[in-house]
Amino acid sequence: MLPCLDRLSLRPAAPIGEFYELSAEEAAELNANGGKDPLTLEQYPVNRPRGSDGATFRIFWNESAGLNDPPGHRGEADAADAAARRYAVYDAQMLWDWHRTHPRDPYNAFTISREDWMELYRGYGQNGTIPDFVATLPSYTWPEFGPNTRWVKQPAVLGNKYTWVAYDEDGALRFMSKRRPSNQPPTNGLYYEGPKGEERKLRLEMTDPLLGYRMIKHYYGSRGNEYVRRVVIPARGETKDYDHNEHLKKIAYSDGLVLHYALYPNRKLLVTKREAPNGTVAEFEPPDRRRPGLLNPKRKVTFPNGNVHRYVGAKDRERLLSITFAATGNVHEYDGEKGQERLVSITWSVDGHVSEFEGERGQERRVKSKFPDGTIIECAS
């Protein structure tokens, strides 16, 4: 279960978590009514600074609150937000032991920020390898665009919202934040590149309101003609690629599965290639404008050992046509309905001769061999 929130401190706090030395007053408040460290299950210790045995660390449950304005522009609204922030205090060493392999807090309530993870790493990581998931953690530090970045506050059309716009030292537009106040990280917004007067959209970072996942949209194209070319969902390890019409072309999943898509004449997006994590690659019939009702039947499967299976027939009724064996180069050809295919010939790579077979599936027998020089050998019944 989660730590009791009514015993979490409400005092104004730094923008991100930190090694935090509890005063006697605060420790007593947290220990009241049976309160205890949620990891050690012992009472909170007093005056345990960074580097000491039993050092304590605090993490904010609503980390983005109090970060609605960039550095140098913090005002009364941010102070009010900060006063309402809640944080939990943990044994720092045990918190690191958990977070070095887990992106979410020990009670699965929220994702730790990149800043907090790195602060724990600096305390206990001993310069070890930083796992890949750290790059997917949300950041609660405002983006920087050089030492002379200029921030301009623009009121929103409706409500009491506003947007922060950043310009670099040359006056070029570099960033437009999501509307604030907001619980979205301050790095969420629209980024630009290019010299002043020629800026183009570079990427959009945002939190999907339905899924709750942070996503990054990458743009291509000239100024005024930008289009989404790639969408990355870091927490899921998922990448989607699009064509210039923003039609889905490919999805790469975290487990290694890759799906390729094409727009068929019936306006459906269908899979044209499937790359499995084990290396198996299945290819499907590409779009054909002359046959608008055609779906995408399987046509070829390449296995990790290099063997290639080819198929014919309508979708979901594909039958095996041939197998090419990578180790020998021999080609086996088949006939018959799906699931009842029988061997009809083998082309031998060593000399190019062809063996013909007859008989039901599983009972095929060789009846003839044809050689490149025209020789034919009939086999006895």
C-alpha positions as semicolon CSV with decimal commas, in nm:
position;residue;x (nm);y (nm);z (nm)
1;M;0,000;0,000;0,000
2;L;0,105;0,365;-0,045
3;P;0,256;0,573;0,235
4;C;-0,009;0,768;0,425
5;L;-0,037;1,096;0,237
6;D;-0,166;1,292;0,536
7;R;0,179;1,261;0,693
8;L;0,372;1,379;0,387
9;S;0,522;1,726;0,415
10;L;0,353;2,022;0,249
11;R;0,642;2,265;0,290
12;P;0,778;2,457;-0,013
13;A;1,036;2,248;-0,191
14;A;1,306;2,247;-0,453
15;P;1,204;2,175;-0,814
16;I;1,318;1,812;-0,796
17;G;1,389;1,554;-0,530
18;E;1,708;1,555;-0,331
19;F;1,903;1,411;-0,042
20;Y;1,706;1,565;0,241
21;E;1,808;1,586;0,606
22;L;1,502;1,564;0,831
23;S;1,480;1,804;1,122
24;A;1,369;1,672;1,460
25;E;1,035;1,850;1,414
26;E;0,968;1,701;1,070
27;A;1,082;1,352;1,171
28;A;0,847;1,365;1,470
29;E;0,562;1,471;1,241
30;L;0,629;1,182;1,003
31;N;0,669;0,931;1,288
32;A;0,344;1,036;1,458
33;N;0,067;0,776;1,489
34;G;0,288;0,485;1,389
35;G;0,443;0,650;1,084
36;K;0,754;0,483;0,944
37;D;0,986;0,481;0,645
38;P;0,794;0,288;0,374
39;L;1,109;0,093;0,275
40;T;1,289;0,020;0,601
41;L;0,962;0,000;0,800
42;E;1,148;0,181;1,078
43;Q;1,094;0,527;1,223
44;Y;1,231;0,818;1,023
45;P;1,578;0,915;1,144
46;V;1,683;1,269;1,233
47;N;1,972;1,466;1,077
48;R;2,099;1,207;0,825
49;P;2,262;1,413;0,547
50;R;2,399;1,289;0,218
51;G;2,693;1,054;0,266
52;S;2,591;0,945;0,615
53;D;2,462;0,605;0,720
54;G;2,083;0,611;0,689
55;A;2,078;0,923;0,468
56;T;1,727;1,020;0,358
57;F;1,596;1,127;0,018
58;R;1,269;1,290;-0,075
59;I;1,068;1,248;-0,396
60;F;0,775;1,466;-0,494
61;W;0,450;1,297;-0,590
62;N;0,350;1,586;-0,815
63;E;0,695;1,679;-0,936
64;S;0,593;1,917;-1,212
65;A;0,392;2,145;-0,980
66;G;0,576;2,466;-0,899
67;L;0,751;2,453;-1,239
68;N;0,501;2,649;-1,444
69;D;0,746;2,932;-1,511
70;P;1,105;2,906;-1,639
71;P;1,406;3,007;-1,428
72;G;1,416;3,381;-1,374
73;H;1,039;3,410;-1,401
74;R;0,920;3,234;-1,088
75;G;0,641;3,431;-0,926
76;E;0,361;3,412;-0,674
77;A;0,171;3,148;-0,870
78;D;0,471;2,916;-0,859
79;A;0,514;2,980;-0,488
80;A;0,152;2,884;-0,429
81;D;0,198;2,568;-0,635
82;A;0,512;2,480;-0,443
83;A;0,333;2,519;-0,110
84;A;0,080;2,258;-0,219
85;R;0,333;2,000;-0,332
86;R;0,359;1,668;-0,154
87;Y;0,666;1,454;-0,113
88;A;0,762;1,125;0,050
89;V;1,088;1,062;0,236
90;Y;1,276;0,734;0,197
91;D;1,596;0,570;0,309
92;A;1,824;0,684;0,026
93;Q;2,028;0,364;-0,010
94;M;1,720;0,141;-0,024
95;L;1,549;0,380;-0,265
96;W;1,853;0,357;-0,495
97;D;1,857;-0,024;-0,468
98;W;1,502;-0,017;-0,606
99;H;1,532;0,255;-0,868
100;R;1,853;0,135;-1,025
101;T;1,638;-0,123;-1,207
102;H;1,285;0,026;-1,181
103;P;1,151;0,346;-1,341
104;R;0,844;0,367;-1,117
105;D;0,843;0,426;-0,743
106;P;0,831;0,124;-0,505
107;Y;0,450;0,151;-0,486
108;N;0,399;0,192;-0,862
109;A;0,226;0,528;-0,811
110;F;0,439;0,744;-1,045
111;T;0,754;0,746;-1,258
112;I;1,066;0,891;-1,100
113;S;1,210;1,194;-1,279
114;R;1,537;1,174;-1,470
115;E;1,683;1,439;-1,237
116;D;1,597;1,238;-0,925
117;W;1,733;0,915;-1,072
118;M;2,062;1,082;-1,162
119;E;2,088;1,238;-0,814
120;L;2,059;0,892;-0,658
121;Y;2,306;0,759;-0,916
122;R;2,560;1,026;-0,818
123;G;2,523;0,916;-0,459
124;Y;2,536;0,538;-0,504
125;G;2,591;0,447;-0,870
126;Q;2,972;0,436;-0,846
127;N;3,001;0,539;-1,214
128;G;2,834;0,215;-1,322
129;T;2,641;0,159;-1,643
130;I;2,326;0,370;-1,676
131;P;2,036;0,151;-1,795
132;D;1,847;0,237;-2,114
133;F;1,520;0,315;-1,934
134;V;1,672;0,628;-1,777
135;A;1,651;0,805;-2,114
136;T;1,274;0,750;-2,109
137;L;1,218;0,911;-1,768
138;P;1,036;1,246;-1,763
139;S;1,250;1,555;-1,713
140;Y;1,131;1,843;-1,496
141;T;1,405;2,089;-1,589
142;W;1,314;2,365;-1,832
143;P;1,492;2,335;-2,169
144;E;1,791;2,561;-2,235
145;F;1,890;2,722;-2,566
146;G;2,212;2,897;-2,469
147;P;2,319;3,137;-2,195
148;N;2,117;3,428;-2,338
149;T;1,787;3,248;-2,386
150;R;1,497;3,496;-2,373
151;W;1,159;3,383;-2,240
152;V;0,838;3,564;-2,336
153;K;0,506;3,495;-2,164
154;Q;0,204;3,488;-2,395
155;P;-0,153;3,473;-2,256
156;A;-0,379;3,204;-2,396
157;V;-0,697;3,302;-2,579
158;L;-0,925;3,138;-2,324
159;G;-0,903;3,094;-1,949
160;N;-0,615;3,186;-1,724
161;K;-0,362;2,978;-1,916
162;Y;-0,043;3,108;-2,074
163;T;0,241;2,987;-2,295
164;W;0,613;3,046;-2,258
165;V;0,805;3,112;-2,580
166;A;1,185;3,087;-2,590
167;Y;1,421;3,270;-2,829
168;D;1,795;3,215;-2,860
169;E;2,053;3,495;-2,845
170;D;2,002;3,564;-3,219
171;G;1,627;3,605;-3,172
172;A;1,537;3,276;-3,340
173;L;1,230;3,093;-3,208
174;R;1,337;2,775;-3,030
175;F;1,050;2,657;-2,809
176;M;0,681;2,709;-2,733
177;S;0,564;2,540;-2,414
178;K;0,238;2,357;-2,361
179;R;-0,019;2,579;-2,196
180;R;0,046;2,637;-1,830
181;P;-0,029;2,607;-1,540
182;S;-0,006;2,239;-1,609
183;N;0,108;1,915;-1,452
184;Q;0,296;1,829;-1,772
185;P;0,677;1,847;-1,757
186;P;0,814;2,189;-1,861
187;T;1,005;2,019;-2,144
188;N;0,671;1,942;-2,309
189;G;0,612;2,175;-2,601
190;L;0,700;2,250;-2,962
191;Y;1,068;2,281;-3,055
192;Y;1,201;2,471;-3,358
193;E;1,523;2,488;-3,559
194;G;1,665;2,721;-3,822
195;P;1,780;3,084;-3,832
196;K;1,557;3,376;-3,736
197;G;1,271;3,416;-3,980
198;E;1,318;3,065;-4,120
199;E;1,235;2,853;-3,817
200;R;1,064;2,521;-3,882
201;K;0,903;2,271;-3,648
202;L;1,154;2,017;-3,522
203;R;0,963;1,809;-3,268
204;L;0,670;1,814;-3,027
205;E;0,698;1,661;-2,681
206;M;0,370;1,597;-2,502
207;T;0,184;1,368;-2,265
208;D;-0,102;1,182;-2,431
209;P;-0,414;1,283;-2,233
210;L;-0,580;0,944;-2,279
211;L;-0,291;0,700;-2,240
212;G;-0,084;0,908;-1,998
213;Y;0,233;0,830;-2,193
214;R;0,491;1,088;-2,294
215;M;0,535;1,095;-2,669
216;I;0,774;1,276;-2,904
217;K;0,665;1,373;-3,256
218;H;0,946;1,445;-3,503
219;Y;0,877;1,672;-3,802
220;Y;1,026;1,681;-4,151
221;G;0,970;1,923;-4,436
222;S;1,027;2,291;-4,505
223;R;0,889;2,582;-4,303
224;G;0,510;2,586;-4,326
225;N;0,504;2,237;-4,482
226;E;0,617;2,029;-4,186
227;Y;0,466;1,686;-4,138
228;V;0,502;1,421;-3,870
229;R;0,757;1,163;-3,982
230;R;0,818;0,977;-3,657
231;V;0,645;0,933;-3,321
232;V;0,836;0,787;-3,026
233;I;0,675;0,663;-2,704
234;P;0,980;0,617;-2,477
235;A;0,802;0,447;-2,186
236;R;0,680;0,171;-2,418
237;G;0,993;0,155;-2,633
238;E;0,770;0,209;-2,936
239;T;0,852;0,399;-3,257
240;K;0,610;0,478;-3,540
241;D;0,728;0,602;-3,882
242;Y;0,503;0,783;-4,132
243;D;0,524;0,885;-4,498
244;H;0,490;1,243;-4,629
245;N;0,109;1,207;-4,617
246;E;0,134;1,101;-4,251
247;H;0,020;0,749;-4,332
248;L;0,170;0,488;-4,101
249;K;0,467;0,307;-4,257
250;K;0,626;0,114;-3,973
251;I;0,594;0,035;-3,604
252;A;0,891;-0,094;-3,403
253;Y;0,805;-0,242;-3,062
254;S;1,026;-0,280;-2,756
255;D;1,040;-0,661;-2,787
256;G;1,196;-0,636;-3,135
257;L;0,878;-0,688;-3,338
258;V;0,862;-0,460;-3,643
259;L;0,552;-0,422;-3,861
260;H;0,561;-0,250;-4,203
261;Y;0,239;-0,103;-4,346
262;A;0,101;0,013;-4,681
263;L;-0,220;0,188;-4,779
264;Y;-0,429;-0,046;-4,995
265;P;-0,674;0,077;-5,264
266;N;-0,965;0,010;-5,026
267;R;-0,812;0,278;-4,797
268;K;-0,705;0,024;-4,539
269;L;-0,364;0,021;-4,380
270;L;-0,244;-0,338;-4,392
271;V;0,078;-0,512;-4,293
272;T;0,319;-0,579;-4,581
273;K;0,608;-0,715;-4,374
274;R;0,641;-0,859;-4,025
275;E;0,986;-0,888;-3,865
276;A;0,962;-1,108;-3,557
277;P;1,201;-1,075;-3,261
278;N;1,355;-1,417;-3,341
279;G;1,456;-1,299;-3,691
280;T;1,170;-1,455;-3,887
281;V;1,050;-1,219;-4,162
282;A;0,706;-1,262;-4,323
283;E;0,624;-1,066;-4,640
284;F;0,276;-1,002;-4,775
285;E;0,123;-0,908;-5,110
286;P;0,184;-0,537;-5,182
287;P;-0,100;-0,302;-5,286
288;D;-0,231;-0,338;-5,643
289;R;-0,457;-0,064;-5,779
290;R;-0,584;-0,302;-6,047
291;R;-0,728;-0,526;-5,776
292;P;-0,882;-0,290;-5,517
293;G;-1,050;-0,572;-5,328
294;L;-0,722;-0,755;-5,270
295;L;-0,618;-0,795;-4,910
296;N;-0,262;-0,876;-4,808
297;P;-0,206;-1,253;-4,834
298;K;0,123;-1,398;-4,713
299;R;0,374;-1,452;-4,993
300;K;0,713;-1,525;-4,836
301;V;0,861;-1,620;-4,498
302;T;1,235;-1,613;-4,432
303;F;1,345;-1,799;-4,119
304;P;1,652;-1,729;-3,904
305;N;1,834;-2,029;-4,056
306;G;1,792;-1,873;-4,400
307;N;1,525;-2,113;-4,528
308;V;1,263;-1,940;-4,744
309;H;0,899;-2,051;-4,771
310;R;0,689;-1,909;-5,056
311;Y;0,309;-1,910;-5,071
312;V;0,023;-1,857;-5,318
313;G;-0,350;-1,809;-5,271
314;A;-0,594;-1,562;-5,117
315;K;-0,556;-1,418;-4,768
316;D;-0,607;-1,677;-4,494
317;R;-0,605;-1,952;-4,760
318;E;-0,239;-1,930;-4,856
319;R;-0,081;-2,263;-4,946
320;L;0,286;-2,353;-4,943
321;L;0,436;-2,322;-5,291
322;S;0,805;-2,392;-5,229
323;I;1,086;-2,413;-4,975
324;T;1,439;-2,302;-5,056
325;F;1,690;-2,449;-4,811
326;A;1,975;-2,213;-4,729
327;A;2,222;-2,485;-4,630
328;T;2,199;-2,677;-4,961
329;G;2,030;-2,441;-5,207
330;N;1,780;-2,717;-5,292
331;V;1,427;-2,606;-5,381
332;H;1,125;-2,819;-5,284
333;E;0,798;-2,742;-5,466
334;Y;0,451;-2,832;-5,341
335;D;0,091;-2,858;-5,461
336;G;-0,243;-2,898;-5,285
337;E;-0,477;-2,697;-5,063
338;K;-0,363;-2,521;-4,746
339;G;-0,265;-2,778;-4,485
340;Q;-0,262;-3,059;-4,743
341;E;0,039;-2,959;-4,951
342;R;0,236;-3,248;-5,099
343;L;0,588;-3,253;-5,242
344;V;0,589;-3,255;-5,625
345;S;0,952;-3,181;-5,709
346;I;1,302;-3,110;-5,581
347;T;1,554;-2,905;-5,775
348;W;1,901;-3,007;-5,663
349;S;2,152;-2,722;-5,654
350;V;2,456;-2,945;-5,686
351;D;2,390;-3,028;-6,052
352;G;2,056;-2,866;-6,134
353;H;1,863;-3,188;-6,193
354;V;1,496;-3,210;-6,097
355;S;1,330;-3,499;-5,916
356;E;0,954;-3,536;-5,962
357;F;0,725;-3,695;-5,700
358;E;0,376;-3,840;-5,686
359;G;0,157;-3,959;-5,402
360;E;-0,047;-3,822;-5,116
361;R;0,097;-3,593;-4,850
362;G;0,345;-3,784;-4,637
363;Q;0,358;-4,073;-4,891
364;E;0,530;-3,901;-5,184
365;R;0,763;-4,114;-5,396
366;R;1,008;-4,015;-5,665
367;V;0,892;-4,113;-6,013
368;K;1,129;-3,929;-6,246
369;S;1,455;-3,732;-6,258
370;K;1,536;-3,477;-6,530
371;F;1,894;-3,361;-6,588
372;P;2,015;-3,036;-6,752
373;D;2,159;-3,228;-7,048
374;G;1,816;-3,367;-7,131
375;T;1,861;-3,708;-6,969
376;I;1,544;-3,846;-6,807
377;I;1,546;-4,134;-6,564
378;E;1,217;-4,305;-6,483
379;C;1,196;-4,459;-6,137
380;A;1,042;-4,800;-6,071
381;S;0,697;-4,805;-5,913
